[in-house]
Amino acid sequence: LEILGTAGADPRSMSRVADLGCASARVLRHFPFKDDRVELWGVDIKAKHIEWCQQNLGPPFRFVLGTTFPHLPFEDGTFDLVYGHSVFTHISDLADAWILELLRITRRGSYVFATVHDEHSVDFLLSTERDDLRFLAQMLRDADAVTGLLSRGYASFAIGTEPRTQVFYDSDYLVGKWS
């Protein structure tokens, strides 16, 4: 909400919001503005998450099962806000097509918010002492030991295997490409 405010958006004026990769609606269910005119949509590729959401969260929440292919069952320009928290950190194929799909379903002048891993994430992971991130930091170190990827320029790279694939971008490259 703070980032939206910085961008000049008023979340209270948004009537349709979509959470790509909603899981059990861990973020969407806390959207602070819920009334009769708001539709809050969640999309995930895991049926167990969507089933739980459909059984436990009623209107204004609505949920659809997606696929790994970049196509969503919404008309062009449906949403005021589409966001994906920790989704593009795992999409190693078709990320560009997914961005285009998110833009397609977002109203002109509205907002798409997606988090990514970038060079700042790499620096943080390699310097952190957090136990919960040691596995990912070790994956980076192992990949670098084999390929030397961190000491040379990169546009993007992926490490790990499904479902733990982690994708990292050079932020300048990504801004230029997705802008």
C-alpha positions in Angstrom: 0.0 0.0 0.0 2.9 2.3 0.7 4.4 1.7 -2.7 1.1 2.3 -4.4 0.7 5.6 -2.5 4.2 6.6 -3.6 3.1 5.9 -7.2 0.1 8.1 -6.7 -2.5 5.4 -6.4 -5.4 5.3 -4.0 -6.1 1.7 -3.1 -9.5 2.7 -1.8 -10.5 3.6 -5.4 -9.6 0.1 -6.7 -12.6 -2.0 -7.5 -10.8 -5.1 -8.9 -7.6 -6.5 -7.5 -5.8 -9.7 -8.6 -3.2 -11.6 -6.6 -1.1 -13.8 -9.0 0.3 -16.8 -7.0 -2.1 -16.2 -4.1 -1.5 -19.6 -2.4 -4.0 -19.5 0.5 -4.6 -15.8 0.0 -1.9 -15.0 2.6 -1.6 -11.4 1.3 -5.0 -10.9 -0.5 -7.1 -11.7 2.6 -5.5 -8.7 4.3 -6.4 -6.2 1.6 -7.8 -3.4 3.9 -10.6 -2.1 1.6 -13.4 -4.6 1.3 -16.9 -3.6 0.5 -19.7 -4.5 -1.8 -18.1 -2.8 -4.8 -14.7 -4.6 -4.5 -13.7 -7.8 -6.2 -10.5 -9.4 -4.8 -9.3 -12.2 -7.1 -6.7 -14.9 -6.3 -5.0 -17.1 -8.9 -2.7 -20.0 -8.2 -1.5 -23.1 -10.0 -2.0 -25.3 -7.0 -5.5 -26.7 -6.8 -5.2 -27.4 -3.1 -4.7 -23.7 -2.4 -7.6 -22.6 -4.6 -9.9 -25.3 -3.1 -9.0 -24.1 0.4 -9.7 -20.5 -0.5 -13.0 -21.3 -2.2 -14.1 -23.2 0.9 -13.0 -20.7 3.5 -13.2 -17.2 1.9 -16.3 -15.8 0.5 -17.1 -12.5 -1.3 -15.4 -10.2 -2.0 -12.9 -12.9 -2.6 -13.0 -15.0 -5.7 -10.5 -17.6 -6.9 -9.4 -19.3 -10.1 -7.0 -22.1 -10.8 -4.3 -21.1 -13.2 -1.6 -23.0 -15.1 2.0 -22.4 -15.8 1.1 -21.2 -19.3 0.6 -17.4 -19.4 -3.1 -17.2 -20.0 -5.6 -15.9 -17.4 -9.4 -16.2 -17.7 -10.1 -12.5 -17.6 -11.0 -9.9 -20.2 -8.6 -7.2 -21.3 -8.4 -4.3 -18.8 -10.2 -6.0 -16.0 -8.1 -5.0 -13.0 -7.0 -1.8 -11.2 -4.1 -3.6 -9.5 -2.4 -6.9 -10.3 0.4 -8.1 -8.1 2.6 -11.1 -7.8 4.6 -11.5 -4.6 7.4 -14.0 -5.0 6.1 -15.3 -8.3 8.6 -14.0 -10.8 11.3 -15.3 -8.5 10.3 -18.8 -9.6 9.3 -18.3 -13.3 12.3 -19.4 -15.4 10.4 -19.8 -18.6 7.9 -17.5 -20.2 8.4 -14.6 -17.8 8.1 -12.0 -20.6 4.9 -13.6 -21.7 3.6 -13.5 -18.2 4.3 -9.8 -17.9 2.4 -9.2 -21.2 -0.5 -11.2 -19.8 -0.6 -9.2 -16.6 -0.5 -6.0 -18.7 -3.3 -7.3 -20.8 -5.7 -7.8 -17.9 -4.8 -4.5 -16.2 -6.7 -1.4 -17.0 -4.8 1.3 -18.8 -3.3 3.7 -16.2 -3.6 1.1 -13.5 -0.9 -0.9 -11.7 1.2 -4.1 -11.9 3.4 -4.9 -8.9 5.8 -7.9 -9.1 8.7 -8.7 -6.9 11.9 -10.2 -8.3 15.3 -11.3 -7.1 18.0 -8.9 -8.4 21.7 -8.1 -7.7 20.6 -6.7 -4.3 19.0 -10.0 -3.4 22.2 -11.8 -4.3 24.3 -9.4 -2.1 21.9 -9.8 0.7 21.7 -13.6 0.5 25.5 -14.0 0.4 26.0 -11.8 3.4 23.0 -12.8 5.6 23.3 -15.1 8.7 19.6 -16.0 8.6 19.2 -19.7 9.0 16.0 -19.7 6.9 18.0 -18.4 3.9 21.1 -20.5 4.2 19.8 -23.1 1.7 19.3 -20.4 -1.0 22.6 -18.7 -0.3 24.4 -22.1 -0.6 22.6 -22.7 -4.0 24.0 -19.3 -5.2 27.5 -20.2 -4.0 27.4 -23.7 -5.6 26.2 -22.3 -8.9 28.8 -19.6 -8.9 31.6 -22.1 -8.1 30.6 -24.1 -11.2 29.8 -21.3 -13.6 31.4 -18.1 -12.2 28.2 -16.4 -13.0 28.4 -13.8 -10.2 31.7 -12.5 -11.4 30.6 -11.7 -14.9 27.7 -9.7 -16.3 24.3 -11.4 -16.6 20.9 -10.4 -17.7 19.2 -13.2 -15.7 19.9 -16.7 -14.4 18.0 -19.5 -12.8 19.3 -21.9 -10.2 17.8 -25.0 -8.6 15.1 -27.3 -9.9 11.3 -27.3 -9.7 9.7 -26.5 -7.4 12.7 -24.6 -5.8 13.8 -22.8 -8.9 15.1 -19.3 -8.1 15.4 -16.7 -10.9 17.6 -13.6 -10.5 17.8 -10.5 -12.8 20.1 -7.6 -13.3 17.8 -4.7 -12.4 19.0 -2.4 -15.1 18.4 -5.1 -17.7 15.0 -5.9 -16.3 13.8 -2.3 -16.2 14.9 -1.8 -19.7 13.3 -4.9 -21.0 10.0 -4.8 -19.1 9.5 -1.0 -19.3 
